């Protein structure tokens, strides 16, 4: 079905997704970046543990640190379309990531030592809980003063 401007409903939806400052559009864009960042974390962590025999907790911290630059750039430019001062945003982002590293390492530690699970359960917990906190911090604090318009 064509829209009045000659575009299909799907084309209008994609245009809305990529251009809107609406919370739902931000959340969808954020999810795309989060999946990409989470994949980096999981691949690095699993590679260090399974491939190189590293201990799971330090490997999890390294995996998280490796994913941070892609996450910052993706969320700043794509998810929240920020025009703010990147230095201020980067400082706020790094502070939040420091808390997230503690949560990531803590979830890995808890999975291994409190629950007696495989390290993969710690990775799953980190990939679920950290992104939820990230979206809240990013939307309400790090990139809060920006409308999402360029």
C-alpha positions in Angstrom: 0.0 0.0 0.0 1.4 3.4 -1.0 1.4 6.4 1.3 0.3 9.8 0.1 4.0 10.9 -0.5 4.7 7.9 -2.7 6.3 5.7 -0.1 5.2 2.4 1.3 4.2 2.0 4.9 7.4 0.1 5.5 9.5 2.9 4.0 7.7 5.4 6.2 8.4 3.1 9.3 12.1 2.8 8.5 12.3 6.6 7.9 10.6 7.2 11.3 12.9 4.7 13.0 16.0 6.4 11.7 14.9 10.0 12.2 12.6 10.2 15.2 13.5 11.4 18.7 10.5 9.4 20.1 11.4 7.1 23.0 10.3 4.0 21.2 12.5 4.9 18.2 15.5 5.5 20.5 14.8 2.2 22.3 14.8 0.2 19.0 18.0 1.9 17.8 19.5 1.3 21.2 18.6 -2.4 21.0 20.4 -2.7 17.7 23.6 -1.1 19.1 23.2 -3.2 22.3 23.0 -6.5 20.4 26.2 -5.5 18.5 28.0 -4.4 21.6 26.8 -7.5 23.5 28.0 -9.7 20.7 31.5 -8.1 21.0 31.5 -8.7 24.7 30.3 -12.4 24.4 32.7 -13.2 21.6 35.7 -11.7 23.4 34.8 -13.3 26.7 34.1 -16.7 25.3 37.3 -16.5 23.2 39.4 -15.7 26.2 37.9 -18.4 28.4 37.3 -21.2 25.9 40.0 -20.4 23.4 42.9 -19.2 25.7 42.0 -20.7 29.0 41.6 -17.4 30.8 39.7 -17.1 34.1 36.1 -16.2 33.5 35.9 -13.1 35.7 38.9 -11.2 34.3 37.9 -12.4 30.8 34.5 -10.9 31.4 36.0 -7.6 32.4 38.2 -7.5 29.3 35.3 -8.5 27.1 33.3 -5.6 28.5 36.1 -3.1 28.1 36.6 -4.1 24.5 32.9 -3.5 23.7 32.8 0.0 25.3 34.1 2.1 22.4 31.7 0.6 19.9 28.9 1.0 22.4 29.7 4.7 23.0 30.0 5.6 19.3 26.9 3.6 18.3 24.7 5.0 21.0 25.9 8.6 20.6 25.6 8.7 16.9 22.8 6.3 16.1 20.7 5.5 19.2 20.4 9.0 20.7 21.7 11.0 17.8 23.5 13.4 20.1 25.0 16.7 19.2 26.3 17.4 22.7 29.8 17.8 23.8 31.4 14.5 23.3 33.9 15.0 26.1 31.2 15.5 28.7 29.2 12.6 27.3 32.2 10.4 27.2 33.0 11.1 30.9 29.5 10.3 31.9 29.5 7.2 29.7 32.8 6.0 31.2 31.4 6.5 34.8 28.3 4.4 33.9 30.5 1.8 32.3 32.6 1.5 35.4 29.5 0.6 37.3 28.5 -1.8 34.6 31.9 -3.5 34.7 31.4 -4.1 38.4 27.9 -5.5 37.7 29.3 -7.6 34.9 32.2 -9.0 37.0 29.8 -9.5 39.9 27.3 -11.4 37.8 30.1 -13.6 36.6 31.4 -14.1 40.1 27.9 -14.9 41.5 27.3 -17.4 38.7 30.5 -19.2 39.4 30.8 -19.0 43.2 27.3 -18.6 44.6 25.2 -20.6 42.1 27.9 -23.1 40.9 27.0 -22.4 37.3 29.0 -22.3 34.1 30.5 -19.0 33.2 28.0 -18.6 30.3 25.2 -17.9 32.9 27.2 -14.9 34.2 27.5 -13.7 30.6 23.8 -14.1 30.1 23.0 -12.1 33.2 25.4 -9.3 32.2 23.9 -9.2 28.7 20.4 -8.8 30.1 20.8 -6.5 33.2 23.5 -4.2 32.0 21.7 -3.0 28.9 18.6 -2.2 30.8 20.5 0.0 33.2 22.5 1.5 30.3 19.3 2.6 28.4 18.0 4.3 31.5 21.3 6.1 32.2 21.8 7.1 28.6 18.3 8.4 28.1 17.9 10.2 31.4 21.5 11.4 32.0 24.2 10.9 29.4 22.3 12.1 26.3 19.3 13.6 28.1 19.7 17.2 26.8 19.4 16.2 23.2 16.3 16.0 21.0 17.7 13.3 18.7 17.7 15.7 15.7 20.7 16.6 13.7 
